[in-house]
Amino acid sequence: MPEPEIPLPTVLDPDGRTIGAQEREAVLRVLDSAVLCSAFGAEARSLEAEMAALYGRPHAVACSSGTAALHLAVAACGVGPGDEVVTTPISDFGTVAPVLVHGARPVFADVRAADGNLDPDAVEAAITPRTRAVIAVHLFGGAADVARLREICDRHGLPLVEDCAQAWLGEDAAGRLLGTVGDIACFSLQQYKHITAGDGGLAIADDPALARRMRLFMDKGWDRSEGRIHREMGLNYRMPELVAAVARAQLAKVGGVVRARRAAAGRLLDALEGLDGVALAGEPAGHAWWMVPLLVGDNARWAKELAAEGVPALPGYLERPLYANPAVPGGRTGLCPRAEELIGRTLLALPWNEAYGAGHVDRVASALRRAARRVPAG
């Protein structure tokens, strides 16, 4: 009788996370200090300094979630009622929730069929006199075309926000770190991301005025250097010290996490070379491999076949484009045909993990090869 296969590590298992002695020490350090609020402690401010150094940008602001980081960016860009923000229909709801909360309208530009990232031509066509910002998402850890998006935004006088929640230490075609081209870049520390503190977010920027507005919005508009004066509208998006301490330990490991994911993804791509009916969505160079996105002919059938092999896969990644959710007003079928084709038929997203060894990768590759023999082509 064959030995049972070892389960694939996931981000919900200790074996699939890099949490260990450093995080335990960090938590105890904060508990021993008795200062758990970041308004009075040193952990969140130290995390900000370490994040700024990692990305080579002068300002970083820590907050309570990746969605909160995007909210800081939207607020700092001055988005308000009646404004429009151009973004992608393939992303988490956290990308558009801050836009909606500010009484603005997300305008969805279609994506590139090759990788699901924003099509710069579609972005430019979506810009109107009401447009206040563009939010680009680096989907699955693969780079959106930030060079062209930067040029478009500069020509129209618009800030560019990079949503890097899935793209820690990813790089663009020019070898630049994703998160260093936009006016603001936002990151997530949620359970499913490359590194985690359970939840938490970071926003980085070069412009001190943008950074100041984000910091004020994060802390109820309170400039603590001036007494109890609330200078601007803001919310309590402070990151707790316990979260910040864990995040600092995790941030020190992110380089190794990305290297391990890249090595495992490279092994998978080598194993799948020449396999009919399966192609990588996007380019491998610079990819951060939050997930491995594939292009297939019938994603629902592929996902079913892989599930039978014990390999998880998400057909389309989302159930529907963001604009088709009830919480988003004005959405309609057919708005972004390429995005709908990816979600409905061709995109297959494989969860990925830094703990995947050669055996795990070979198991995934073998499952894909067997599925390819059972799924009709086309």
KEKEBA-576408 format. One record per residue (C-alpha): residue in three letters; residue number from 0; x, z, y. Coordinates in steps of 0.05 Angstrom, whole numbers. Example, Ala and Ser with C-alpha at 12.3 -4.5 7.8 and 13.67 -1.06 7.14 Angstrom:
REM KEKEBA-576408
+------+-----+--------+--------+--------+
: code : pos :      x :      z :      y :
+------+-----+--------+--------+--------+
:  Ala :   0 :    246 :    156 :    -90 :
:  Ser :   1 :    273 :    143 :    -21 :
+------+-----+--------+--------+--------+
END
This chain:
REM KEKEBA-576408
+------+-----+--------+--------+--------+
: code : pos :      x :      z :      y :
+------+-----+--------+--------+--------+
:  Met :   0 :      0 :      0 :      0 :
:  Pro :   1 :     31 :    -20 :     68 :
:  Glu :   2 :     51 :     34 :    117 :
:  Pro :   3 :      2 :     41 :    175 :
:  Glu :   4 :     26 :     10 :    239 :
:  Ile :   5 :     52 :     57 :    294 :
:  Pro :   6 :      2 :     58 :    351 :
:  Leu :   7 :     22 :     24 :    415 :
:  Pro :   8 :     41 :     75 :    469 :
:  Thr :   9 :     -9 :     78 :    527 :
:  Val :  10 :     -9 :    111 :    595 :
:  Leu :  11 :    -58 :    163 :    568 :
:  Asp :  12 :     -7 :    187 :    515 :
:  Pro :  13 :     54 :    231 :    527 :
:  Asp :  14 :     95 :    178 :    491 :
:  Gly :  15 :     73 :    126 :    541 :
:  Arg :  16 :     92 :    164 :    604 :
:  Thr :  17 :    159 :    188 :    631 :
:  Ile :  18 :    135 :    258 :    646 :
:  Gly :  19 :    183 :    313 :    623 :
:  Ala :  20 :    229 :    369 :    645 :
:  Gln :  21 :    239 :    343 :    716 :
:  Glu :  22 :    164 :    343 :    730 :
:  Arg :  23 :    156 :    413 :    700 :
:  Glu :  24 :    213 :    438 :    744 :
:  Ala :  25 :    181 :    406 :    805 :
:  Val :  26 :    114 :    438 :    792 :
:  Leu :  27 :    145 :    507 :    783 :
:  Arg :  28 :    186 :    497 :    846 :
:  Val :  29 :    123 :    488 :    886 :
:  Leu :  30 :     85 :    545 :    852 :
:  Asp :  31 :    143 :    592 :    864 :
:  Ser :  32 :    143 :    573 :    938 :
:  Ala :  33 :     69 :    591 :    945 :
:  Val :  34 :     61 :    532 :    994 :
:  Leu :  35 :     15 :    481 :    962 :
:  Cys :  36 :     -9 :    445 :   1024 :
:  Ser :  37 :     35 :    389 :   1050 :
:  Ala :  38 :     20 :    405 :   1123 :
:  Phe :  39 :     66 :    465 :   1114 :
:  Gly :  40 :    111 :    447 :   1056 :
:  Ala :  41 :    172 :    402 :   1045 :
:  Glu :  42 :    154 :    362 :    983 :
:  Ala :  43 :    110 :    308 :   1014 :
:  Arg :  44 :    158 :    298 :   1072 :
:  Ser :  45 :    216 :    292 :   1023 :
:  Leu :  46 :    177 :    242 :    981 :
:  Glu :  47 :    166 :    200 :   1044 :
:  Ala :  48 :    240 :    200 :   1060 :
:  Glu :  49 :    258 :    180 :    989 :
:  Met :  50 :    206 :    124 :    988 :
:  Ala :  51 :    230 :     97 :   1055 :
:  Ala :  52 :    301 :     97 :   1029 :
:  Leu :  53 :    282 :     62 :    964 :
:  Tyr :  54 :    248 :      5 :   1001 :
:  Gly :  55 :    294 :      3 :   1061 :
:  Arg :  56 :    238 :     13 :   1111 :
:  Pro :  57 :    242 :     67 :   1164 :
:  His :  58 :    172 :     97 :   1156 :
:  Ala :  59 :    133 :    122 :   1096 :
:  Val :  60 :     68 :    162 :   1095 :
:  Ala :  61 :     44 :    199 :   1033 :
:  Cys :  62 :    -30 :    207 :   1020 :
:  Ser :  63 :    -80 :    226 :    967 :
:  Ser :  64 :    -90 :    159 :    930 :
:  Gly :  65 :    -73 :     85 :    931 :
:  Thr :  66 :   -142 :     72 :    960 :
:  Ala :  67 :   -127 :    123 :   1015 :
:  Ala :  68 :    -61 :     86 :   1030 :
:  Leu :  69 :   -100 :     22 :   1040 :
:  His :  70 :   -149 :     60 :   1084 :
:  Leu :  71 :    -91 :     83 :   1127 :
:  Ala :  72 :    -68 :     11 :   1133 :
:  Val :  73 :   -137 :    -15 :   1151 :
:  Ala :  74 :   -145 :     40 :   1204 :
:  Ala :  75 :    -76 :     28 :   1232 :
:  Cys :  76 :    -91 :    -47 :   1239 :
:  Gly :  77 :   -151 :    -29 :   1283 :
:  Val :  78 :   -204 :    -57 :   1237 :
:  Gly :  79 :   -273 :    -40 :   1262 :
:  Pro :  80 :   -347 :    -60 :   1259 :
:  Gly :  81 :   -358 :   -135 :   1259 :
:  Asp :  82 :   -286 :   -151 :   1242 :
:  Glu :  83 :   -264 :   -191 :   1181 :
:  Val :  84 :   -207 :   -179 :   1132 :
:  Val :  85 :   -185 :   -236 :   1087 :
:  Thr :  86 :   -167 :   -215 :   1016 :
:  Thr :  87 :   -172 :   -232 :    943 :
:  Pro :  88 :   -232 :   -229 :    896 :
:  Ile :  89 :   -187 :   -206 :    838 :
:  Ser :  90 :   -168 :   -134 :    851 :
:  Asp :  91 :   -191 :    -62 :    845 :
:  Phe :  92 :   -249 :    -42 :    890 :
:  Gly :  93 :   -200 :      3 :    928 :
:  Thr :  94 :   -173 :    -60 :    962 :
:  Val :  95 :   -239 :    -73 :    998 :
:  Ala :  96 :   -272 :     -4 :   1001 :
:  Pro :  97 :   -234 :     16 :   1066 :
:  Val :  98 :   -256 :    -50 :   1098 :
:  Leu :  99 :   -329 :    -36 :   1082 :
:  Val : 100 :   -324 :     36 :   1105 :
:  His : 101 :   -300 :     12 :   1174 :
:  Gly : 102 :   -361 :    -32 :   1182 :
:  Ala : 103 :   -320 :    -95 :   1172 :
:  Arg : 104 :   -331 :   -152 :   1124 :
:  Pro : 105 :   -283 :   -171 :   1069 :
:  Val : 106 :   -275 :   -247 :   1068 :
:  Phe : 107 :   -253 :   -271 :    999 :
:  Ala : 108 :   -204 :   -328 :    994 :
:  Asp : 109 :   -195 :   -363 :    928 :
:  Val : 110 :   -134 :   -353 :    884 :
:  Arg : 111 :    -82 :   -397 :    851 :
:  Ala : 112 :   -104 :   -417 :    781 :
:  Ala : 113 :    -33 :   -408 :    756 :
:  Asp : 114 :    -28 :   -333 :    768 :
:  Gly : 115 :    -91 :   -305 :    802 :
:  Asn : 116 :    -55 :   -288 :    867 :
:  Leu : 117 :    -82 :   -310 :    935 :
:  Asp : 118 :    -78 :   -384 :    952 :
:  Pro : 119 :    -46 :   -386 :   1021 :
:  Asp : 120 :    -85 :   -450 :   1039 :
:  Ala : 121 :   -150 :   -415 :   1022 :
:  Val : 122 :   -129 :   -355 :   1064 :
:  Glu : 123 :   -116 :   -398 :   1125 :
:  Ala : 124 :   -182 :   -434 :   1116 :
:  Ala : 125 :   -217 :   -366 :   1115 :
:  Ile : 126 :   -189 :   -342 :   1181 :
:  Thr : 127 :   -238 :   -340 :   1240 :
:  Pro : 128 :   -236 :   -310 :   1309 :
:  Arg : 129 :   -263 :   -246 :   1277 :
:  Thr : 130 :   -206 :   -239 :   1228 :
:  Arg : 131 :   -167 :   -175 :   1240 :
:  Ala : 132 :   -119 :   -172 :   1180 :
:  Val : 133 :   -100 :   -203 :   1113 :
:  Ile : 134 :    -91 :   -160 :   1051 :
:  Ala : 135 :    -51 :   -192 :    995 :
:  Val : 136 :    -49 :   -162 :    925 :
:  His : 137 :     11 :   -172 :    880 :
:  Leu : 138 :    -32 :   -180 :    817 :
:  Phe : 139 :     -5 :   -149 :    753 :
:  Gly : 140 :     64 :   -142 :    786 :
:  Gly : 141 :     73 :   -216 :    800 :
:  Ala : 142 :     87 :   -237 :    871 :
:  Ala : 143 :     36 :   -266 :    918 :
:  Asp : 144 :     66 :   -320 :    963 :
:  Val : 145 :     85 :   -271 :   1018 :
:  Ala : 146 :    131 :   -320 :   1052 :
:  Arg : 147 :     74 :   -368 :   1067 :
:  Leu : 148 :     25 :   -312 :   1080 :
:  Arg : 149 :     73 :   -281 :   1130 :
:  Glu : 150 :     80 :   -348 :   1166 :
:  Ile : 151 :      4 :   -357 :   1168 :
:  Cys : 152 :     -7 :   -287 :   1194 :
:  Asp : 153 :     47 :   -294 :   1247 :
:  Arg : 154 :     18 :   -360 :   1271 :
:  His : 155 :    -52 :   -328 :   1277 :
:  Gly : 156 :    -27 :   -262 :   1306 :
:  Leu : 157 :    -52 :   -222 :   1246 :
:  Pro : 158 :    -21 :   -163 :   1209 :
:  Leu : 159 :     -5 :   -174 :   1135 :
:  Val : 160 :    -18 :   -116 :   1087 :
:  Glu : 161 :     13 :   -118 :   1018 :
:  Asp : 162 :    -24 :    -82 :    963 :
:  Cys : 163 :     33 :    -63 :    916 :
:  Ala : 164 :     -6 :    -16 :    871 :
:  Gln : 165 :     12 :    -58 :    810 :
:  Ala : 166 :     80 :    -82 :    834 :
:  Trp : 167 :    130 :    -26 :    840 :
:  Leu : 168 :    199 :    -57 :    851 :
:  Gly : 169 :    173 :   -127 :    840 :
:  Glu : 170 :    208 :   -184 :    876 :
:  Asp : 171 :    186 :   -249 :    908 :
:  Ala : 172 :    217 :   -318 :    896 :
:  Ala : 173 :    271 :   -303 :    947 :
:  Gly : 174 :    291 :   -238 :    912 :
:  Arg : 175 :    260 :   -193 :    965 :
:  Leu : 176 :    226 :   -129 :    944 :
:  Leu : 177 :    150 :   -135 :    945 :
:  Gly : 178 :    128 :    -88 :   1000 :
:  Thr : 179 :    182 :   -108 :   1050 :
:  Val : 180 :    150 :   -170 :   1080 :
:  Gly : 181 :     82 :   -146 :   1104 :
:  Asp : 182 :     71 :   -103 :   1165 :
:  Ile : 183 :     47 :    -48 :   1118 :
:  Ala : 184 :     54 :    -41 :   1043 :
:  Cys : 185 :     12 :      6 :   1000 :
:  Phe : 186 :     29 :     37 :    933 :
:  Ser : 187 :     -9 :     77 :    881 :
:  Leu : 188 :     11 :    137 :    837 :
:  Gln : 189 :    -53 :    135 :    795 :
:  Gln : 190 :    -50 :    149 :    721 :
:  Tyr : 191 :    -46 :     76 :    700 :
:  Lys : 192 :      9 :     54 :    748 :
:  His : 193 :     84 :     47 :    734 :
:  Ile : 194 :     95 :    119 :    755 :
:  Thr : 195 :     42 :    172 :    763 :
:  Ala : 196 :     25 :    238 :    795 :
:  Gly : 197 :    -47 :    233 :    770 :
:  Asp : 198 :    -67 :    204 :    837 :
:  Gly : 199 :    -31 :    194 :    903 :
:  Gly : 200 :    -11 :    139 :    950 :
:  Leu : 201 :     45 :    116 :    995 :
:  Ala : 202 :     45 :     68 :   1054 :
:  Ile : 203 :    109 :     41 :   1085 :
:  Ala : 204 :    122 :      4 :   1150 :
:  Asp : 205 :    175 :    -15 :   1200 :
:  Asp : 206 :    134 :     -8 :   1264 :
:  Pro : 207 :    133 :     64 :   1289 :
:  Ala : 208 :     66 :     54 :   1323 :
:  Leu : 209 :     33 :     32 :   1258 :
:  Ala : 210 :     66 :     91 :   1221 :
:  Arg : 211 :     41 :    140 :   1274 :
:  Arg : 212 :    -30 :    114 :   1268 :
:  Met : 213 :    -27 :    120 :   1193 :
:  Arg : 214 :      0 :    190 :   1196 :
:  Leu : 215 :    -54 :    211 :   1245 :
:  Phe : 216 :   -109 :    180 :   1203 :
:  Met : 217 :    -82 :    215 :   1141 :
:  Asp : 218 :    -87 :    284 :   1176 :
:  Lys : 219 :   -153 :    283 :   1214 :
:  Gly : 220 :   -122 :    252 :   1275 :
:  Trp : 221 :    -83 :    316 :   1286 :
:  Asp : 222 :    -14 :    310 :   1318 :
:  Arg : 223 :     13 :    376 :   1295 :
:  Ser : 224 :     70 :    374 :   1346 :
:  Glu : 225 :     19 :    383 :   1402 :
:  Gly : 226 :    -25 :    440 :   1380 :
:  Arg : 227 :    -95 :    431 :   1352 :
:  Ile : 228 :   -112 :    365 :   1387 :
:  His : 229 :   -145 :    310 :   1347 :
:  Arg : 230 :   -118 :    246 :   1380 :
:  Glu : 231 :   -156 :    195 :   1339 :
:  Met : 232 :   -209 :    190 :   1285 :
:  Gly : 233 :   -180 :    210 :   1218 :
:  Leu : 234 :   -195 :    239 :   1150 :
:  Asn : 235 :   -162 :    290 :   1106 :
:  Tyr : 236 :   -120 :    245 :   1061 :
:  Arg : 237 :    -62 :    294 :   1055 :
:  Met : 238 :    -23 :    293 :    990 :
:  Pro : 239 :    -18 :    362 :    959 :
:  Glu : 240 :     51 :    391 :    949 :
:  Leu : 241 :     43 :    395 :    873 :
:  Val : 242 :     27 :    321 :    871 :
:  Ala : 243 :     85 :    304 :    918 :
:  Ala : 244 :    134 :    344 :    875 :
:  Val : 245 :    114 :    307 :    812 :
:  Ala : 246 :    116 :    241 :    850 :
:  Arg : 247 :    187 :    255 :    873 :
:  Ala : 248 :    209 :    265 :    800 :
:  Gln : 249 :    172 :    202 :    780 :
:  Leu : 250 :    200 :    161 :    838 :
:  Ala : 251 :    270 :    176 :    813 :
:  Lys : 252 :    251 :    143 :    747 :
:  Val : 253 :    215 :     81 :    772 :
:  Gly : 254 :    277 :     36 :    768 :
:  Gly : 255 :    285 :     52 :    694 :
:  Val : 256 :    211 :     42 :    682 :
:  Val : 257 :    212 :    -28 :    712 :
:  Arg : 258 :    276 :    -46 :    675 :
:  Ala : 259 :    245 :    -25 :    609 :
:  Arg : 260 :    181 :    -63 :    622 :
:  Arg : 261 :    221 :   -125 :    640 :
:  Ala : 262 :    263 :   -122 :    578 :
:  Ala : 263 :    201 :   -115 :    533 :
:  Ala : 264 :    165 :   -171 :    570 :
:  Gly : 265 :    226 :   -216 :    562 :
:  Arg : 266 :    226 :   -204 :    487 :
:  Leu : 267 :    152 :   -221 :    484 :
:  Leu : 268 :    160 :   -286 :    523 :
:  Asp : 269 :    217 :   -307 :    479 :
:  Ala : 270 :    175 :   -294 :    417 :
:  Leu : 271 :    116 :   -334 :    445 :
:  Glu : 272 :    156 :   -395 :    466 :
:  Gly : 273 :    123 :   -458 :    441 :
:  Leu : 274 :     59 :   -424 :    419 :
:  Asp : 275 :      2 :   -472 :    433 :
:  Gly : 276 :    -57 :   -447 :    473 :
:  Val : 277 :    -21 :   -389 :    507 :
:  Ala : 278 :     18 :   -390 :    572 :
:  Leu : 279 :     44 :   -338 :    620 :
:  Ala : 280 :      2 :   -332 :    683 :
:  Gly : 281 :     55 :   -339 :    738 :
:  Glu : 282 :    131 :   -336 :    737 :
:  Pro : 283 :    172 :   -283 :    701 :
:  Ala : 284 :    226 :   -278 :    754 :
:  Gly : 285 :    218 :   -215 :    795 :
:  His : 286 :    156 :   -193 :    757 :
:  Ala : 287 :    143 :   -118 :    752 :
:  Trp : 288 :     99 :   -125 :    690 :
:  Trp : 289 :     44 :    -75 :    704 :
:  Met : 290 :      7 :   -119 :    654 :
:  Val : 291 :     26 :   -183 :    619 :
:  Pro : 292 :    -23 :   -236 :    644 :
:  Leu : 293 :    -34 :   -296 :    599 :
:  Leu : 294 :    -74 :   -360 :    606 :
:  Val : 295 :   -116 :   -380 :    545 :
:  Gly : 296 :   -176 :   -423 :    530 :
:  Asp : 297 :   -228 :   -371 :    512 :
:  Asn : 298 :   -209 :   -302 :    536 :
:  Ala : 299 :   -267 :   -265 :    505 :
:  Arg : 300 :   -252 :   -293 :    437 :
:  Trp : 301 :   -178 :   -279 :    444 :
:  Ala : 302 :   -192 :   -207 :    464 :
:  Lys : 303 :   -237 :   -198 :    404 :
:  Glu : 304 :   -185 :   -226 :    356 :
:  Leu : 305 :   -130 :   -182 :    386 :
:  Ala : 306 :   -174 :   -120 :    382 :
:  Ala : 307 :   -182 :   -134 :    308 :
:  Glu : 308 :   -106 :   -131 :    304 :
:  Gly : 309 :   -104 :    -64 :    342 :
:  Val : 310 :    -75 :    -97 :    405 :
:  Pro : 311 :   -114 :    -83 :    469 :
:  Ala : 312 :   -128 :   -140 :    517 :
:  Leu : 313 :   -174 :   -148 :    577 :
:  Pro : 314 :   -211 :   -214 :    582 :
:  Gly : 315 :   -211 :   -234 :    655 :
:  Tyr : 316 :   -183 :   -166 :    675 :
:  Leu : 317 :   -247 :   -154 :    715 :
:  Glu : 318 :   -319 :   -163 :    692 :
:  Arg : 319 :   -334 :   -201 :    756 :
:  Pro : 320 :   -301 :   -220 :    822 :
:  Leu : 321 :   -302 :   -165 :    874 :
:  Tyr : 322 :   -355 :   -201 :    915 :
:  Ala : 323 :   -403 :   -200 :    857 :
:  Asn : 324 :   -407 :   -124 :    856 :
:  Pro : 325 :   -471 :    -92 :    883 :
:  Ala : 326 :   -430 :    -50 :    931 :
:  Val : 327 :   -404 :   -112 :    967 :
:  Pro : 328 :   -456 :   -146 :   1011 :
:  Gly : 329 :   -463 :   -221 :   1015 :
:  Gly : 330 :   -429 :   -240 :    951 :
:  Arg : 331 :   -452 :   -302 :    913 :
:  Thr : 332 :   -432 :   -340 :    851 :
:  Gly : 333 :   -387 :   -399 :    864 :
:  Leu : 334 :   -353 :   -369 :    925 :
:  Cys : 335 :   -283 :   -373 :    893 :
:  Pro : 336 :   -286 :   -421 :    834 :
:  Arg : 337 :   -215 :   -412 :    810 :
:  Ala : 338 :   -222 :   -336 :    809 :
:  Glu : 339 :   -287 :   -343 :    771 :
:  Glu : 340 :   -255 :   -389 :    720 :
:  Leu : 341 :   -198 :   -341 :    709 :
:  Ile : 342 :   -244 :   -281 :    701 :
:  Gly : 343 :   -296 :   -317 :    660 :
:  Arg : 344 :   -253 :   -360 :    614 :
:  Thr : 345 :   -177 :   -366 :    621 :
:  Leu : 346 :   -144 :   -300 :    641 :
:  Leu : 347 :   -124 :   -249 :    588 :
:  Ala : 348 :    -88 :   -186 :    610 :
:  Leu : 349 :    -46 :   -146 :    561 :
:  Pro : 350 :    -33 :    -73 :    580 :
:  Trp : 351 :     42 :    -61 :    581 :
:  Asn : 352 :     86 :      1 :    577 :
:  Glu : 353 :    157 :     22 :    588 :
:  Ala : 354 :    158 :     56 :    520 :
:  Tyr : 355 :    148 :     -9 :    482 :
:  Gly : 356 :    207 :    -18 :    436 :
:  Ala : 357 :    225 :    -80 :    396 :
:  Gly : 358 :    176 :    -62 :    341 :
:  His : 359 :    118 :    -55 :    389 :
:  Val : 360 :    134 :   -121 :    423 :
:  Asp : 361 :    141 :   -157 :    357 :
:  Arg : 362 :     74 :   -129 :    334 :
:  Val : 363 :     40 :   -156 :    397 :
:  Ala : 364 :     74 :   -223 :    389 :
:  Ser : 365 :     53 :   -228 :    315 :
:  Ala : 366 :    -19 :   -211 :    334 :
:  Leu : 367 :    -19 :   -266 :    386 :
:  Arg : 368 :      8 :   -316 :    337 :
:  Arg : 369 :    -44 :   -298 :    285 :
:  Ala : 370 :    -99 :   -300 :    337 :
:  Ala : 371 :    -76 :   -369 :    359 :
:  Arg : 372 :    -89 :   -395 :    289 :
:  Arg : 373 :   -161 :   -369 :    290 :
:  Val : 374 :   -182 :   -386 :    361 :
:  Pro : 375 :   -202 :   -459 :    372 :
:  Ala : 376 :   -158 :   -495 :    422 :
:  Gly : 377 :   -186 :   -512 :    491 :
+------+-----+--------+--------+--------+
END
